[in-house]
Every structure is written in structure tokens, then in C-alpha cells.
Amino acid sequence: MTILALETSAKAASCAVIRDGAPVASAFQATGLTHSRTLMPMMEAMLQNSEMALSDMDAIAVAAGPGSFTGLRIGIAAVKGLAWAADKPCVAVSTLEAMAAPLAAFPCTVICAMDARRQQVYSAVFRCGDGLARLAPDRAIALGDLAAELDFETHYTVVGDGARLCADYLSGKGFSCTLAPGHLLLQSAVGVGLVGERLALEGRTCTAQELTPVYLRLSQAERERLARLGSQEA
């Protein structure tokens, strides 16, 4: 099976092609440019340089959330357009599960952490070694609440753009934790593709019309709108 994967959930944008459980092409950019400028040219160049085409793909996977509201919308919109034009199935992948996927073969317990602002992280916890075993669901959670669920006897490997924030907090509370190696620390399309391929093989695909982002919480604009409505009703 061959999967095209896109990742736009945070500051970095990336794309990859996964074939039979291994990456055969990938591109990554974290230069501060907007994903709307970088994603499609990067993907097109990767496919062209690898002598592959969209028609070669069995499905298109995308990091569907959680993550940046704007970033997720860019990735979802791109995949919808690609899948609609090429009549390909889509795979919605948990951003957090994709972050843990490159570590799946290493015996460790992984905390996936993305900075969700407002004193929270988007987080999930996985046990690795023989694939991924989920220990906690995807959620937006305060660092203190996350710490209350963890075990002081376990050493944790922390991944994601919120990894340093999370690891510093947990270390300060007496937990044993380290950051993942630099090349595995940030979100990447390789992880999205690895998880996406498994989901596709399990038949867990959707159409371009059905593909939607998973935000886990309301956007700031929606929170402000609800607050205004509440004050008007009062």
C-alpha cells in the first residue's frame, strides 16, 4: 500500500510517501513561512523528484487534529482537494498518535504534547515497544492534571512542539522524563503516513466530503462569540 501524508498541525509543515510501512520520500519545512505558501509546492516537488504521482497513491492521510486551528484547516482543505480530484479515499489521523508512531518500536512510554496555550497542552500517552498501545486519550489538559495521572516509577519520553514545556514542568514535579531525539521531536508527515497506512488497511478511511478536523476545543473566536452572547442574555 502507498500513502501520501500531509502534516500541518503546528509550525512545521511536511509531506511524505509511505509504502508498505516505510517512508520512500519526505519533505519538511519549519522556516516560519505559512503553510498555505509552502505545503503544495513542497508536496509537488517531492512527488516530481521521486518520479511519483497522485495516481500512484492508494489513499491520502492527514493530521486531522488536534493542533493549530489555521494549520489544520490548511491541511484538511488540501487533502480534500487532492482526494476529490483524484478520487482517492482519505485517512484522518490523530496528530498525537502520529507523533508517537516513529517511536513505536522502541521500549518506552511516550507523552505527546502540543502547546495549547491557556496553561494547557494537547496530550496523549502511549506505551511503545511492540507497536503503539494507547494509555490516555487525545485531550486538552492542564499540565497539573496531566501530572496527577502519571506514575513516578515510569520514565517518560516527551515528543511534540510542547515537549520542552511539558518536560520542564514534569521534571520540576519530580518525574523522570527526557525529550525525544531532535529528529523525532516534532510532528512529521512520516508519522502521519505510518498511522494512516495502518488505518487504511483496517478499512478506516473516509471520503473527501466526510473528512473533518478534530479541534478538541472551541477556537478563540468561538469562545469570544459565546461570551458575548452570554453577556447579552444576562
C-alpha positions in Angstrom: 0.0 0.0 0.0 1.2 3.5 -0.8 0.1 6.5 1.3 0.6 10.2 0.7 0.6 12.0 4.0 0.4 15.7 5.0 1.2 17.3 8.3 0.3 21.0 9.1 -0.9 20.9 12.7 1.8 23.2 14.1 4.7 25.5 13.0 6.3 22.9 10.7 4.8 21.6 7.5 5.7 18.3 6.0 4.7 15.7 3.5 5.7 12.1 2.9 5.0 9.0 0.9 4.8 5.7 2.9 4.9 2.4 1.2 4.5 -0.9 3.0 5.4 0.5 6.4 8.4 2.6 5.4 9.0 6.1 4.1 10.1 6.3 0.5 10.0 10.1 0.2 9.5 13.0 2.5 10.0 16.8 2.8 9.9 19.0 5.9 10.0 22.8 6.4 10.0 24.8 9.6 11.1 28.2 8.3 8.3 30.3 9.6 6.6 30.7 6.3 2.9 30.0 6.2 1.7 26.5 5.3 -0.5 28.0 2.5 2.7 29.1 0.8 4.9 26.0 1.4 2.7 22.9 1.6 1.6 22.3 -2.0 4.9 23.3 -3.8 6.8 21.1 -1.3 4.5 18.2 -2.0 4.6 18.6 -5.8 8.4 18.8 -5.7 8.7 15.7 -3.6 6.5 13.7 -5.9 8.2 15.0 -9.0 11.7 14.4 -7.7 10.6 10.8 -6.7 9.0 10.2 -10.0 5.7 9.5 -8.4 2.2 10.9 -9.0 -1.0 11.3 -7.1 -2.4 8.5 -9.2 0.1 6.1 -7.6 -1.4 6.6 -4.1 -3.9 4.2 -2.5 -5.1 6.9 0.0 -4.2 10.3 1.3 -3.6 10.7 5.1 -3.6 14.0 7.0 -3.1 15.0 10.6 -6.7 15.9 11.4 -6.1 17.3 14.9 -5.6 18.4 17.5 -3.4 21.4 16.6 -3.4 24.9 15.3 -6.9 25.8 14.0 -5.4 27.6 10.9 -2.9 24.8 10.3 -5.4 22.1 10.5 -7.8 23.8 8.1 -5.0 24.2 5.5 -4.1 20.6 5.7 -7.7 19.3 5.6 -8.5 21.6 2.7 -5.5 20.5 0.7 -6.3 16.8 1.2 -10.0 17.4 0.4 -9.0 19.0 -2.9 -6.4 16.3 -3.8 -8.7 13.4 -2.9 -11.7 14.9 -4.7 -9.7 15.5 -7.9 -8.0 12.1 -7.9 -11.0 10.1 -6.5 -8.9 8.8 -3.6 -10.0 7.8 -0.1 -8.9 9.9 2.9 -7.5 8.9 6.3 -8.0 11.2 9.3 -5.0 10.6 11.6 -4.7 11.8 15.2 -1.9 14.3 15.3 -0.8 13.0 18.7 -0.8 9.3 17.7 1.3 10.3 14.6 3.8 12.0 16.9 4.4 8.7 18.8 4.4 6.5 15.7 8.2 6.9 14.8 9.0 5.6 18.3 6.7 2.6 18.2 9.5 0.0 18.0 11.4 1.4 21.0 10.5 0.2 24.5 9.4 3.5 26.2 6.4 5.4 27.4 5.7 8.4 25.3 3.9 11.6 26.3 2.8 13.6 23.2 2.5 17.3 24.0 1.4 20.2 21.9 1.2 23.7 23.3 -2.5 24.5 23.5 -2.0 27.9 25.2 -4.2 28.9 28.2 -2.0 26.8 30.5 -2.9 23.6 28.7 -1.4 21.1 26.3 -3.0 18.8 23.8 -1.8 15.4 25.0 -2.0 11.7 24.7 0.2 8.9 26.3 1.3 5.7 24.6 3.3 2.6 25.5 5.8 1.7 22.7 7.9 -1.3 22.0 5.6 -3.6 20.0 3.6 -1.0 18.2 1.6 1.7 20.0 -0.7 0.9 23.0 -2.8 4.0 23.9 -2.7 4.8 27.7 -4.6 8.1 27.6 -7.0 9.7 25.0 -6.4 12.8 23.0 -7.4 15.8 25.1 -6.7 19.3 26.0 -5.4 19.1 29.6 -3.7 21.3 32.2 -0.2 20.3 33.0 -1.1 19.8 36.6 -3.9 17.5 35.7 -1.6 15.5 33.4 0.9 15.1 36.1 -1.7 13.8 38.5 -2.3 10.9 36.1 1.3 9.9 35.7 3.5 7.4 37.6 6.6 8.4 39.4 8.1 5.0 38.8 7.9 5.3 35.0 10.4 7.2 32.8 8.7 9.2 30.1 9.9 10.3 26.6 8.2 13.5 25.6 7.6 14.5 22.0 5.9 17.4 20.2 6.2 21.2 19.9 5.1 21.4 23.5 7.6 18.8 24.7 10.0 21.2 26.3 7.3 23.0 28.2 5.8 19.7 29.4 9.1 18.0 30.3 10.3 21.1 32.2 7.1 21.1 34.2 7.1 17.4 34.9 10.8 17.4 35.8 10.1 20.2 38.3 7.5 18.0 39.9 9.9 15.1 40.3 9.0 12.9 37.3 11.7 11.2 35.3 11.4 12.4 31.7 13.5 13.3 28.7 12.9 14.9 25.3 12.9 12.6 22.2 15.9 13.0 19.9 15.8 16.1 17.8 14.9 14.3 14.5 11.9 12.6 16.2 10.8 15.5 18.4 8.5 17.5 16.1 5.4 16.4 14.3 6.1 15.0 10.8 4.2 13.5 7.9 6.2 10.3 8.2 4.3 9.5 11.5 1.0 10.5 9.8 1.7 8.2 7.0 2.7 5.2 9.2 -0.5 5.5 11.2 -2.5 6.3 8.1 -1.4 3.2 6.3 -2.5 1.0 9.3 -5.9 2.7 9.4 -6.3 2.3 5.7 -5.5 -1.4 5.9 -8.1 -1.7 8.6 -10.6 0.0 6.3 -10.9 3.1 8.4 -11.0 5.6 5.5 -13.4 8.3 4.6 -14.4 10.4 1.6 -13.2 13.9 0.9 -16.7 15.1 1.9 -16.6 13.3 5.2 -13.1 14.5 6.2 -13.2 17.0 9.1 -10.7 18.4 11.5 -10.7 17.5 15.2 -10.1 20.6 17.3 -10.9 19.2 20.8 -11.9 22.7 22.0 -13.5 25.8 20.6 -11.4 28.4 18.8 -10.8 31.7 20.5 -13.2 33.5 18.1 -15.9 31.0 19.0 -15.2 31.4 22.8 -15.4 35.2 22.5 -18.7 34.9 20.5 -20.3 32.7 23.1 -19.1 35.0 25.9 -20.7 38.0 24.1 -23.9 36.1 23.7 -23.9 35.2 27.3 -23.3 38.7 28.4 -26.2 39.9 26.2 -28.6 37.3 27.7 -27.6 38.4 31.2 
